[in-house]
Amino acid sequence: MAHVTIAASNKAFQLLFKIIRDHFTFSKSDSGNFGPFSASYDVALHLEGGSLQLNDDNTIEVTDMDIVFDMLKAKVCFNLPGFCIPSFCIVPDPWNGCLVGFPGFCIGGPICAPIDLSGLVSEVSDVKAGLVAHYFVDPGRDPSWTDLDAELNGKSNLWKIFIDPTLVQVDPIDIPATVGNLLENAVKDAINNLFPGWLPGWAKDIIWAFLGPILDLIKGILNIVGEINEWLSNLLGTTFNLLGLIETAIAEYFAAKNPIYSFEDPYPILDPTATLIPVKIPIRDLLATVNSKEMIVTANVGA
């Protein structure tokens, strides 16, 4: 039978979970070349909400936890097919050939279309986990120190209890259909930037007529089959493996980076006084479990 038993109610555990959840952040940038186009992204996110349940089989489940993208920016670059408008005479001169002429110009080449989806909310649909306790020896602790020395220097050993996920499931990024309009406008802006400043409006109209519907042009160049929002979600989530990176970051954060609770070892039971040092007991064999009502921590008092 364990020497020490401590319990935290379901409500207390919920509060402890919210504290560590609210400290989670993730950021990542990446780029790649995919044949007819290249792409890059910058992302920063945090977690909110979620429904946590403690189970009698010693497991924890968190569902419907929001992923809030504080920053989600993507950029798609590709080569615009080149073409030229030849020079021609607008006002002829019977004696010298031409009074007013159009000099002609060519357009085409690489363009980039930025897309800003910051503020988008996605979801961690399911996290299944248990509890695990790890013993932590502060690397800054001098081997010659006693436990009292370590405490005075803020380097005490610790038992840390972590939520240890066995499953983290992140849903595909729910990009709205309106992203097609964002991409279309971004490509139009990029093409407009290729026009020389002297180009008259009627010449621009000719170019836009030649290019045709911009969304169809984009889909053709990027080999997009289906909707643009689905294509972009797959590009970010699967091709760049952003979903997998987020799942791994969440699992590692809860399992090893931020304990739900820590116990100092030796554990203080009487505070120091003006004339006495603190009274502490060594903690051994610490174990953390849950049932539907509470978290239970048991331990032995060791030598």
Secondary structure as UniProt FT lines:
FT   STRAND          4..9
FT   HELIX           10..21
FT   TURN            22..23
FT   STRAND          25..33
FT   STRAND          37..54
FT   TURN            56..57
FT   STRAND          60..85
FT   STRAND          88..93
FT   TURN            94..96
FT   STRAND          97..102
FT   STRAND          105..116
FT   TURN            118..119
FT   STRAND          121..136
FT   TURN            139..140
FT   TURN            143..144
FT   HELIX           147..152
FT   TURN            153..154
FT   STRAND          157..170
FT   TURN            177..178
FT   HELIX           179..192
FT   TURN            193..194
FT   TURN            197..198
FT   HELIX           201..211
FT   HELIX           214..222
FT   HELIX           228..234
FT   HELIX           235..239
FT   HELIX           242..252
FT   HELIX           253..257
FT   STRAND          261..265
FT   STRAND          267..270
FT   STRAND          279..281
FT   STRAND          283..290
FT   STRAND          294..301
//
